[in-house]
Amino acid sequence: MKEHVPHPDLPPPITNVGVIGWLRTKLFSTWLNAGFTLLAAYLIYLTIPPLIDWAFIKADWFGDSREACTSGGACWVFVNVRFDQFMYGLYPAEEYWRINLAFGLLVLLAIPLFIERFHHKGILAAVILFIYPIVAYYLFAGGSFGLEAIDTSRWGGLTLTLVLSGVGIVASLPIGIVLALGRRSKMPIVKSVCVVFIEFWRGVPLITVLFMVSVMLPLFLPEGSHFDKLLRAMIGIVLFQSAYMAEVVRGGLAAIPKGQYEAAEALGLNYWKSIGLIILPQALKLVIPGIVNTFIALFKDTTLVLIIGLFDLLGMVQTAITDSNWLGFSIEGYIFAALIFWIFCFGMSRYSQSLERKLHTGHAR
Amino acid sequence: MADEQQQESTPAQAALWRRPAFRAVVFQALLVLALCMVGYYLFTNTLHNLEERGISTGFGFLSLEAGFGILQSLIEYSETHTYGRTFFVGLLNTILVSGLGIILATLIGFVMGVARLSRNWLIARIATVYIETFRNIPLLLQIMFWYFAVLQPLPRPKQSLSVGESFFLNNRGFYLPSPVLEEGFWLVMVAIAVAIVTVVVLARWAHRRQEATGQQFHTVYVSLGILIGLPLLAFLAMGMPLSWDYPALKGFNFKGGMVIIPELAALLMALSIYTGAFIAEAVRSGILAVSHGQTEAAYSLGLRPGVTLRLVIIPQALRVIIPQLTSQYLNLTKNSSLATAIGYPDLVAVFAGTTLNQTGQAVEVIAMTMAVYLTISLAISLFMNWYNKRKQLVER
């Protein structure tokens, strides 16, 4: 009896693999899909080449006045000339090193946080949260240690955006934790006070909060107490942000299994110890992505301070494009600002997504 | 919170102090006391400061004459009207832009959310780029971009861009013909109402018949026929009682027709594009949350893809989408207050802006403005909760 020898497998049809297969399944699977593909390709053809032409090929990059812009494309000279102002606001140029030093220090301090094998993350985080802001304040504001004092009205640009969002997030975290704990408290008055506080700030737009602090804070405080504009904006942002932070933290608290609370009680820990030693360390780890997300929202929202007369990055761009020497370059200005904001926000959102994936494994329930 | 530290440092000497119930009472009493003290302190300061500045408290200012004009008003308004009226003008403008924004953002969001999941690579890529771009750029920047960089540099009315001498686009706004209802149009209205009622009744009847006998009825085509045919018939029968009022250049500006002012257009574009990106993400996560087994089960029951989507996927996805949608609607409404940056006369710009500056009644004006937003927030979230509950009951 002859042994049965099967034919060797045929290769897949040429229309199902390779470039043709990919095109067939991903772009032209049905008539409708093919139509969509062609329409989309046409739209891209209409928009992208002229855009690239305008932004890169025909653009002018270097120079020091609008006369340098002759090619008919984008005038990046404008951004180039104003770059320092966009970054540092009206801060005196010879003192830029102070801002650079402060941010450089922050980056150096923060790098180990992203290294897996570094074990003292808690201590380092505490240094960044509590000691670094004091150092940064003295560097920015000056007035001691032989540094020239620089009024907050001269702070601006991207620096101000970062300062506002940084202060907003760092200061609102502890308040948010207290509010979140209060909202989960069994004491009715504490709970209702926290609920009202949180829902109030979450229910009103940030712009009304900023209006409120800028016109009403001087009324609330005793006569003669002077607050500068920046501090007022910060107070408004922190109040507003702490309500959102409270909700993020509350989400983390709710995700901790009941057994953890009961185990802490069974060990005889009192409320603050069980919260501080058992619940919060776990809950805060869970809500890091949420905190990053609120930070992104806050980072974008800090642009609102331009409405009450502070000059953050967008504010500086806005003043630059109304400068009579540079009229007509608003698109370039806005695109530059948008690019900066986009890089920060997109980077952070990617980071928070990867963090979410990493943290998810340990807490799958 | 100072009282908290007080509580912690309270020595636990007597057994009474160790009782949680007693501690709770003391702690809450301290909290109330502290809040009252802070409140009293702020209140007296405010009264004193107001007196010092010669500002009288109370809502009397609402009946004074405002004396400033407003760019766009849905109700009759002129400079001789009161400050109270400016409140309502601003409020209606806020509601207008939020309402239109919610509709547009929902449309954009659903289309883009579905597109991002499309099997068509190019379409999915375009949707991804749209979402990731506009989500990560501050809304205020987008509003200012559309207003200052796109709409303001448009030509002046004399050099308007026009389509067929009836649509005009210039830096004063977008002008389009407005319909004028003539005598006899009431019959068309009646026909529309009758058509809607008929369609509802028809749908119910078709559903009952299908439940009872399994026979299907082409509800969609018949309903479309009724909805279009009946009003059209009435329209023709009355001799086409509708005409158009075309905008025309008179002097330096256009007269007649409808106009969408550039402030409204910029705000609306920015709000709906920005919020649309967030809604798209909500829609995507909702659809992804429905497990693939559901689709397969539906297919194995013999349902066609369209029916599967309508009867199996969407009802389950909505459960995830609706809470997120709610918060996006709330955000959009609150974000419409950014109107003040480009001068669209919404509540914040008109009332908390001009009226506040003219009268100096900061406390009253800010309180009224905040109360409006709180009410809107509360109303939307109550409605959505109700809807959510109903949806979930139907599910089970």
Interface residues (C-beta under 8 A of the other chain):
Chain A: T25 K26 L27 S29 N33 F36 T37 A40 A41 I44 V178 K186 M187 P188 I189 V190 V193 F200 R202 G203 V204 P205 L206 I207 T208 F211 M212 V215 M216 P218 L219 F220 L221 P222 E223 W272 I296 K300 D301 T303 L304 L306 I307 L314 Q318 I321 G328 S330 I331 Y334 A337 A338 F341 W342 C345 F346 S349
Chain B: M1 E4 E8 A24 F27 Q28 L31 V32 L35 L42 N45 T46 H48 N49 L50 E52 S118 R119 N120 W121 L122 I123 I126 E132 T133 R135 N136 I137 P138 L139 L140 L141 Q142 M144 F145 F148 A149 P153 K334 N335 S337 L338 T340 A341 V348 A352 L356 A362 V363 I366 T369 M370 Y373 L374 S377 L378
